[in-house]
Each structure stands twice: as structure tokens, then as C-alpha cells.
Amino acid sequence: MSAGPSGKKPVSRRRRSMTAVLAVLAATASAAALVSCSTDNGNGSSTSVSPRPTPPDTASFSGTPPSAMASAAESAVASAKAEASAAASSASARASEFEASVSAEVERANAAAASELMKVKGQGNAMADVALTGKPRSQTGGVFAVVVNITNRTDKKASYAVQVDFKDADGKVVETRYVGAENLDPDERAQPLAISRKPPEMKLTAKIVKAQRY
């Protein structure tokens, strides 16, 4: 195409070029707007907007959530019961272990003592021949035990049967044990043990309630 009399290109050609540039700029701006949406926070910086999370649909839930306080109380009760049960089992086990260290002959004598005392009414005829002394828990695995001191104060051989009651802090009898000593010579002394199977935490006292010489 040739130039006009003034040497300039036709106006229509320049308009077409400007229109094409504007179209490209508009398309670029639109694409940028789709990629990122931002808001001005007033200090010249922008903060990206994150989509708001959708709350869960609770319509499908059933039942009532447990109260935190109620759950804690139930847990505390269950824990206390378990500890009490474990303490009782542990005390019984330690008593059994300690008794296992006692000879079978002593156990037989204790069984004989229990049988003999079933025949006795009252305190028996040998209360003056017996006495109790304590036994350190460090020597018994932590269980409560007492030494029953039996002395044959007669001038001939004799056997003895003794009943020991264990009482709690209120004076209530919570356990009874029997010990014995057989064929003691005159002035001979025996020291069998009366061992409680109650938990070590219990405050117990021991008392001789029957003693029979036979």
C-alpha cells in the first residue's frame, strides 16, 4: 500500500495495531486475576484469602458425648479399686512367701494347735507360759508378724497350742492365726511366728486369746 500525499500511513492501520495490543493486555490481566485473589489490608501489603473450612455434618451423629468430669471420676474409682485389690493380693503373696520359708514341721505343729484349741473352753491353762514380741517388717517382706514366745515352765515334756487374734484400729478382730510347739523339754523355749495376711497398710495389733498346754 502506498503512502498518501502527506507521506503518512493510513489511520485505519494504526487503529488496528492499538486494538490488538489492548486485547493482549486485557487477556493477561484476566488470567492473573483468576490465578490469585488478594485483598489490600491498608498498609500496602496484601493477604491471600483462604477458603473457609466446611463444618462437619452433625446430623449423622448419634449418642451423647461423655462428660469429662464423669469420665475422670469413673476412672479414679476404677483405679482405686484396682490398687486396693492389688495391695491385698500382694500382701497375701508376701505372707505366703514368708511362710514358705518356715519348715514343714512348724506348719504341722500349727495345724495340730488349731485342732487342739477347738476342744478348749475359755483361755486355756497356759496363758502364763506365752508372750508376744514384734517382728521387724524388714525381715518379713513387709507383712505384719509377731513372735509367739512359748516356754515350758513345767518339770516334764509338754506341747503347746496358741491362738493369736489380729485386731484393726477399731478393736475388731479381722484375722485369727494358730501356732504351736510340740514336745518341749522343761524350761525349753520355742518361738513360732503368727503371720497376718492383711494388707501392710492396715494398723493391726496382735493379742493372745488362748493358750493350752497338753
Backbone torsions as a table, in degrees:
resi	resn	phi	psi	omega
1	MET	NA	138.1	-175.8
2	SER	-94.3	153.9	179.5
3	ALA	-74.4	159.2	179.2
4	GLY	-77.4	-174.0	-176.8
5	PRO	-62.4	-28.2	-176.5
6	SER	-87.8	-5.3	179.3
7	GLY	86.8	7.3	179.4
8	LYS	-101.2	153.5	176.4
9	LYS	-72.4	157.4	-179.7
10	PRO	-62.4	148.7	-178.4
11	VAL	-65.2	-35.1	-176.5
12	SER	-61.0	-33.4	-179.5
13	ARG	-68.7	-39.5	179.4
14	ARG	-68.6	-34.6	179.3
15	ARG	-66.2	-39.6	179.2
16	ARG	-63.9	-38.6	178.7
17	SER	-64.0	-43.0	179.7
18	MET	-65.1	-39.5	180.0
19	THR	-63.4	-41.4	-179.9
20	ALA	-64.0	-41.4	179.5
21	VAL	-63.6	-45.1	179.8
22	LEU	-62.5	-36.7	-180.0
23	ALA	-65.1	-41.9	178.7
24	VAL	-63.5	-42.7	179.0
25	LEU	-62.9	-41.3	-179.8
26	ALA	-65.0	-41.2	179.2
27	ALA	-64.8	-39.9	179.1
28	THR	-63.9	-43.5	179.7
29	ALA	-63.6	-39.0	-179.8
30	SER	-65.5	-41.9	180.0
31	ALA	-64.1	-40.4	178.9
32	ALA	-64.3	-38.0	179.7
33	ALA	-66.0	-33.5	179.6
34	LEU	-72.8	-34.7	-177.2
35	VAL	-70.3	-41.6	-175.3
36	SER	-143.3	134.0	176.4
37	CYS	-116.0	125.2	-177.6
38	SER	-132.7	160.1	178.1
39	THR	-125.0	144.4	179.3
40	ASP	-84.1	127.4	-179.5
41	ASN	-94.0	10.7	173.2
42	GLY	93.4	-9.7	-179.9
43	ASN	-113.9	18.2	176.1
44	GLY	92.0	-7.3	178.0
45	SER	-107.8	163.8	-177.3
46	SER	-121.7	150.0	179.2
47	THR	-119.6	129.2	-179.9
48	SER	-70.2	142.3	179.7
49	VAL	-96.9	118.9	178.2
50	SER	-93.9	145.7	179.9
51	PRO	-65.8	140.3	-179.5
52	ARG	-72.6	131.1	180.0
53	PRO	-66.1	146.6	-179.5
54	THR	-85.5	125.4	-179.6
55	PRO	-63.9	150.8	-179.7
56	PRO	-67.6	151.6	178.7
57	ASP	-84.1	105.1	-177.1
58	THR	-84.0	-0.5	-178.0
59	ALA	-65.2	-25.4	-177.7
60	SER	-90.4	-3.1	179.9
61	PHE	-75.4	147.6	176.7
62	SER	-133.8	155.8	179.5
63	GLY	84.8	175.6	-179.6
64	THR	-116.5	128.4	179.8
65	PRO	-60.0	140.6	-179.3
66	PRO	-67.3	144.1	176.7
67	SER	-67.4	135.9	-179.2
68	ALA	-62.5	-40.1	-179.5
69	MET	-67.1	-42.5	180.0
70	ALA	-63.7	-42.0	179.3
71	SER	-62.4	-40.2	180.0
72	ALA	-66.1	-40.2	179.8
73	ALA	-65.3	-44.4	179.2
74	GLU	-62.3	-38.7	179.8
75	SER	-65.6	-39.8	-179.6
76	ALA	-65.7	-41.8	179.3
77	VAL	-63.5	-45.8	-180.0
78	ALA	-61.8	-39.3	-179.9
79	SER	-66.2	-41.0	-179.9
80	ALA	-64.3	-42.3	179.0
81	LYS	-63.1	-41.6	-179.2
82	ALA	-64.6	-40.2	180.0
83	GLU	-66.5	-41.8	179.3
84	ALA	-62.6	-43.5	179.5
85	SER	-64.2	-41.9	-180.0
86	ALA	-65.0	-38.9	179.8
87	ALA	-64.2	-43.4	179.9
88	ALA	-64.2	-44.0	179.7
89	SER	-64.0	-39.9	-178.9
90	SER	-65.9	-42.0	179.7
91	ALA	-62.9	-43.4	179.7
92	SER	-63.7	-40.6	-179.7
93	ALA	-65.4	-42.5	179.7
94	ARG	-65.7	-38.4	178.1
95	ALA	-63.2	-41.3	179.2
96	SER	-63.6	-42.2	179.6
97	GLU	-62.9	-40.7	-179.0
98	PHE	-68.7	-42.1	179.1
99	GLU	-65.6	-29.7	-179.8
100	ALA	-65.3	-22.6	179.3
101	SER	-79.5	-11.9	177.7
102	VAL	-82.1	143.7	-175.7
103	SER	-65.9	155.2	178.5
104	ALA	-63.1	-29.8	179.8
105	GLU	-65.4	-39.3	177.8
106	VAL	-66.6	-40.9	178.3
107	GLU	-62.7	-39.2	178.5
108	ARG	-64.8	-38.5	179.0
109	ALA	-66.3	-37.0	178.7
110	ASN	-66.2	-40.0	178.1
111	ALA	-65.1	-38.5	178.1
112	ALA	-66.5	-36.7	179.1
113	ALA	-63.9	-43.0	179.3
114	ALA	-61.2	-41.8	179.8
115	SER	-65.6	-41.0	-179.1
116	GLU	-66.3	-39.6	-176.7
117	LEU	-70.8	-19.3	176.9
118	MET	-63.3	-21.8	-178.1
119	LYS	-89.5	-11.9	-171.4
120	VAL	-91.4	134.3	173.4
121	LYS	-107.4	138.1	-176.5
122	GLY	81.4	-156.0	-175.2
123	GLN	-86.0	-12.8	-178.0
124	GLY	94.4	179.2	-173.2
125	ASN	-102.2	8.5	-174.2
126	ALA	-131.4	27.8	-179.5
127	MET	-61.4	-31.5	-178.5
128	ALA	-75.4	-12.1	-176.5
129	ASP	-96.9	0.3	-175.8
130	VAL	-128.4	153.0	178.3
131	ALA	-157.2	159.7	-178.9
132	LEU	-111.9	144.1	168.5
133	THR	-134.8	153.8	-177.3
134	GLY	-74.3	160.1	176.8
135	LYS	-124.8	122.7	-179.1
136	PRO	-56.5	134.8	179.4
137	ARG	-64.0	-24.6	178.3
138	SER	-64.3	-18.4	-179.9
139	GLN	-101.5	-2.0	-176.3
140	THR	-121.8	11.9	-178.6
141	GLY	73.9	18.5	177.1
142	GLY	97.5	-12.3	-178.9
143	VAL	-80.9	160.2	-179.9
144	PHE	-86.7	125.1	-179.5
145	ALA	-145.3	150.8	176.8
146	VAL	-129.7	151.5	176.7
147	VAL	-91.5	127.1	176.3
148	VAL	-97.8	108.6	-177.8
149	ASN	-88.3	116.7	-178.4
150	ILE	-117.9	124.5	179.3
151	THR	-124.9	127.2	177.6
152	ASN	-80.6	105.2	-176.2
153	ARG	-95.0	9.3	178.7
154	THR	-93.4	178.4	179.9
155	ASP	-100.3	15.2	176.8
156	LYS	-145.4	167.5	-179.2
157	LYS	-61.6	148.1	179.3
158	ALA	-155.9	154.8	174.7
159	SER	-112.2	154.6	-175.8
160	TYR	-132.0	145.2	174.5
161	ALA	-128.9	131.3	-175.2
162	VAL	-131.6	135.9	174.1
163	GLN	-107.6	128.3	178.5
164	VAL	-118.4	125.9	176.0
165	ASP	-102.8	138.8	174.7
166	PHE	-103.7	129.0	-178.4
167	LYS	-116.6	148.5	177.6
168	ASP	-85.9	-172.3	-176.4
169	ALA	-64.0	-22.4	178.8
170	ASP	-90.5	2.5	-179.9
171	GLY	83.6	10.2	-179.9
172	LYS	-87.5	135.0	177.9
173	VAL	-72.4	120.3	-178.1
174	VAL	-110.9	-9.6	-178.4
175	GLU	-165.0	145.2	177.5
176	THR	-128.6	133.8	178.8
177	ARG	-128.3	150.4	-179.9
178	TYR	-120.6	136.9	176.1
179	VAL	-134.0	157.6	-179.6
180	GLY	-149.5	164.6	174.8
181	ALA	-142.7	133.4	-174.4
182	GLU	-115.9	144.9	172.7
183	ASN	54.3	50.3	176.4
184	LEU	-81.2	134.7	174.8
185	ASP	-71.9	163.3	176.7
186	PRO	-54.3	133.1	-178.1
187	ASP	66.3	4.8	176.4
188	GLU	-76.1	149.0	-176.3
189	ARG	-122.1	139.0	174.6
190	ALA	-124.4	152.1	-177.2
191	GLN	-135.9	66.2	175.9
192	PRO	-69.3	163.2	-178.8
193	LEU	-107.3	140.4	169.5
194	ALA	-107.5	118.0	-171.0
195	ILE	-115.7	127.7	178.1
196	SER	-86.1	146.5	176.5
197	ARG	-104.7	8.5	179.6
198	LYS	-76.9	158.5	178.9
199	PRO	-57.1	141.2	-177.7
200	PRO	-58.7	-24.3	-177.3
201	GLU	-69.3	-20.4	-179.3
202	MET	-71.0	137.1	176.7
203	LYS	-87.2	105.0	-175.4
204	LEU	-114.6	152.7	170.4
205	THR	-127.1	150.0	-178.5
206	ALA	-113.6	144.3	-179.8
207	LYS	-145.5	137.5	175.2
208	ILE	-81.4	124.7	-179.2
209	VAL	-112.9	-19.2	177.2
210	LYS	-147.1	142.8	174.8
211	ALA	-150.1	121.0	-176.3
212	GLN	-125.3	133.4	173.9
213	ARG	-102.2	134.0	-177.5
214	TYR	-145.8	NA	NA
